[in-house]
Amino acid sequence: MKSSVYFVPANSINDGIGKVFQLTGFLDLLPYRRKLGVKVHFGEEGNDNFLSPKLVNEVIKTVSTRGVQPALLETTTLYRGKRAGAKSHVELAHSHGFRLNEVLAPIEIIDGKRGENYFVLEANLPLIKKFKIGRGLRKVSLLLNLAHFKGHFVTGFGGAIKNIAMGLAAKGGKLDMHSLSKPYVNADKCKSCGDCLDVCPADAISFVRYVAKIGIGCYGCASCVAACPQGAIQIKWNEASDITQRKIAEYAKVILENRKTLHFNFMLNLTPNCDCYPQTEKPFMPDIGFFTSYDPVAIEQAAYDKVKDKIKEIYPHLNPEIALEHGEKIGLGSRAYQIVEVK
């Protein structure tokens, strides 16, 4: 059976938001005063291609008519920068227009100050058995996934599935998806400050000749990466694209299990790279509109089909459909879809 994917063209965005909520029946699933997690990317410093706060505001106003309590959910990043810590991440989000009075929902960084707060879920999936998820997600059973669809230099494109998987995994979960190994110490940069020792929950760090050393007790939470003021603790970004895509699908599968989620793929400001890219880019094609579905695989397939030729032109060495193939295989969703035009 084909999954329903609703499509709203770019010239009908605001009116279309209310219509798709009615058509999908999502508003009827929202109990009064229940928390609604809204996953959105706030954009990297220097990047203006992220989803517009005004658009997020339209979504929040619509769902708030049912008396729910929406909160914008995010996690700390694996790489260094303002989004690597909760406080500076929120400050950056505010500077990008995601203030409470502008979007009508508070921000929650759900994996703690540096990514140290998470819980582990176990699942018997092909590549990963233990999944590190931001602890704040534990009490969230209703989700809205507001994804900005765009290109990505590792996976070919990033949309609804990646927004959930990378966006709600704790720092250690991101490490699982991106790297084959644990963090390592660049001895030339280490200043023996000891900050890494203070944050390591496994007591896996020691000093050898005034240089930090990460021992076998490390289980990959990656808190030390954000804590090091010198940038001496680093990540080997050495996972291949095909494996990263499969791991992303597996993280999305585990996170979405038993959570009622409506997914949006906004195909606006279609740039070659993701919103983590530290500069604004020119779109590679005009705005298309947005897709909505309960099926994360179907919505990704529908969006990718719209830009497939251009993505292949930008990233000829990548096969972005690996995540979709693997997602379908593990039960994340179906690649077969039918488009419902919203007028």
Secondary structure as GFF3:
##gff-version 3
##sequence-region A 1 343
A	DSSP	beta_strand	3	9	.	.	.	ID=ss1
A	DSSP	three_ten_helix	10	12	.	.	.	ID=ss2
A	DSSP	alpha_helix	13	24	.	.	.	ID=ss3
A	DSSP	three_ten_helix	26	29	.	.	.	ID=ss4
A	DSSP	beta_strand	35	39	.	.	.	ID=ss5
A	DSSP	alpha_helix	53	64	.	.	.	ID=ss6
A	DSSP	beta_strand	69	74	.	.	.	ID=ss7
A	DSSP	three_ten_helix	82	84	.	.	.	ID=ss8
A	DSSP	alpha_helix	86	95	.	.	.	ID=ss9
A	DSSP	alpha_helix	100	103	.	.	.	ID=ss10
A	DSSP	beta_strand	107	109	.	.	.	ID=ss11
A	DSSP	beta_strand	118	122	.	.	.	ID=ss12
A	DSSP	beta_strand	130	134	.	.	.	ID=ss13
A	DSSP	three_ten_helix	135	137	.	.	.	ID=ss14
A	DSSP	beta_strand	142	148	.	.	.	ID=ss15
A	DSSP	beta_strand	150	152	.	.	.	ID=ss16
A	DSSP	beta_strand	156	158	.	.	.	ID=ss17
A	DSSP	alpha_helix	160	168	.	.	.	ID=ss18
A	DSSP	alpha_helix	171	178	.	.	.	ID=ss19
A	DSSP	beta_strand	184	185	.	.	.	ID=ss20
A	DSSP	alpha_helix	195	199	.	.	.	ID=ss21
A	DSSP	beta_strand	205	208	.	.	.	ID=ss22
A	DSSP	beta_strand	211	214	.	.	.	ID=ss23
A	DSSP	alpha_helix	223	227	.	.	.	ID=ss24
A	DSSP	beta_strand	233	234	.	.	.	ID=ss25
A	DSSP	alpha_helix	241	256	.	.	.	ID=ss26
A	DSSP	beta_strand	260	267	.	.	.	ID=ss27
A	DSSP	beta_strand	289	293	.	.	.	ID=ss28
A	DSSP	alpha_helix	296	314	.	.	.	ID=ss29
A	DSSP	alpha_helix	322	329	.	.	.	ID=ss30
A	DSSP	beta_strand	337	341	.	.	.	ID=ss31
###
